[in-house]
């Protein structure tokens, strides 16, 4: 998949070579004093993984500080709030439709009318408006982003969905939501864990893995126990930087990446991704692999009909995921009763 990968700059005509990209990774890593030898004789995937872990270390202090500030600001809401426990085992053996905001969502979004009211539709925050534009109100919407700017995703929306929100989400985001909210905690932040104990609420926890779609997948499998899991809009790539998300909404919220990666989608066509999206892809695949290794018998179906989820370095689909059109999946479910 990455044989001809080039790192393309939005403000330059010339793409970086792989040697130049390796130098870039080495430069980033050296800021953490990882040593010049870190990226010598390693695969592209290993180098990318090292970069993501390095970025996570750089941002962790700022992120944890913001989490604590938001948690304090949300204290009154949280003390009166409810968590995830009402959802435990709610959809055992029922197909779960997990909707992300990738541009391929527009290919099959209208197929979702066939399942509304039959199977639970779960959506990430950035997918809500385009779903509503097509007359689809999901059952559950997920948000984990802690920045105040994220509230714009919900300004003026009219939805009957329940919002599942990380307890450290910015209070402006919570205030913008028009309906019911259920809260959850996350793992890995000692200061935040202490505050969670002080609030005295056992909301239940989700493993986010750094992105909201992974939190949604964890909830659908570990809490709802849906079977199978049907992924829609999980591109982790895009064709046009002006259409980073499906539909016309939130394009201004796309990451302002200076560098974009040219990769190849399931059809073998070139497309773009960036460091953020590629890391989300890796986290999602890692979650699927690790949950399977722990004995989970979840059946994963990628019905995105585009994008790069599940493709390895050789542009081959990883075997833990089925790849089918959404229409084909829904036809099969209907015919099987």
Secondary structure, 3 states (H helix, E strand, C coil): CCCCCEEEECCCCCCECHHHHHHHHHHHHHCCCCCHHHHCCCCHHHHHHHHHHHHHHHHHHHHHHHHHHHHHHCHHHHHCCCCCHHHCCCCCCCCEEEECCCCCHHHHHHHHHHCECCEEEEEEHHHHHHHHHCCCCCCEEEECCCCHHHHHHCCCCCCCCEEEEECCCCHHHHHHCCCCEEEEEECCCHHHHHHHHHHCCCCCEECCCCCHHHHHHHHHHHHCCCCCEEEECCCCCECCHHHCCCCCCCHHHCCCCCEEEEEECCCCCEEEECHHHHHHHHHHHHHHHHHHHCCCCCCEEECCCCCCCCECCCCCECCCEEECCHHHHHHHHHHCC
